[in-house]
Amino acid sequence: MAFIDKIAVLTSGGDAPGMNAAIRAVVRKGIYHNLKVFGVYHGYEGLIKGHIRTMDLRSVGDIIHRGGTILRTARSEEMRTEAGQQKAAAQLRERGIGALVVIGGDGSYRAAQKLAHLGINVVGIPGTIDNDIVGTDMTIGFDTTVNTVIEAVSKIRDTATSHERTFLVEVMGRNCGDIALRAGLAIGAESILIPEIEYDLKEVSEKLIKGFKRGKNHSIIIAAEGAGDIMEISSRLKEYTGLDNKVTILGHVQRGGAPSAYDAVLAATMGGKAIEVILEGKSEVMISLCKNEIVARPLHIAFEPRKGPFPRHLYDLANELSI
């Protein structure tokens, strides 16, 4: 087992609330254990170009409550190539950095795996608002995002009530409907449209008509972006029901803001666990929340098909409660 006294940390892919709390934990616990810690700026693109700086205690002061990532993030097409991967690994070797902590999603993990195969010890921390990484029960940023959606919809509901309208609210989730599902259940949405479950807009329309006939003066429909074109859904619902509706696309507002207490604690514990794993000499692993425990699991699990059923019971419960 090679001796490691220098490590680096980077954030990659979309930003997520809690990433800064994870960075802080990696840096401070690393320094506590006498490791020299480097920060890689602008994700893998920055790694390839050598945007690497020494981190100290002051580097991560007063960031735990801040959204986004102080290390910044960027997409990198070059990192998808073998030449780019070789450049990235060389930047770390030139500085004597033996381990890299990667905070990000599925694509970030795949790039980390490539570096592991080039001899760099890598540890992944799941940072993505979509909660779509296989192998962990929760990702950093998901809880905050759901709460952001709930807060936004509570404001939209006031206008929906005042104008007696149906509002369609599109939330993030191209391939995973967890944000829409959890937020929709929490705010009592009339319908939840997600990519995992096929839906019938005629049935959605019938529910809307039934509600208005019994005196309901507004309705909220939550749709994940992967559930279909929101403007087309709006048009078809108006055609079926004859009722006016308005569309709100929350967009990137869902990514920002201070992390919830849950996300801040999750990020801190995952960051701390990453240092423990590095000190144990492990590589090509990811830090996961499994059955309320923070554990290290093989990185390849993240690339496997989703196992176990989608939480259909939550979807069915939301439908039962929105009659």
Secondary structure by P-SEA (a helix, b strand, c coil): cccccbbbbbcccccccaaaaaaaaaaaaaaaaccbbbbbcccaaaaaaccbbbbccccccccccccccccbbbbbcccccaaaaaaaaaaaaaacccbbbbbccaaaaaaaaaaaaaccbbbbbbbcccccccccccccaaaaaaaaaaaaaaaaaaaaaaabbbbbbbbcccccaaaaaaaaaaacccccccccbbbbaaaaaaaaaaaaaacccbbbbbbccccccaaaaaaaaaaaccbbbbbbccccccccccccaaaaaaaaaaaaaaaaaaaaccccbbbbbcccccccccccccccccccccaaaaaaaaaaaac
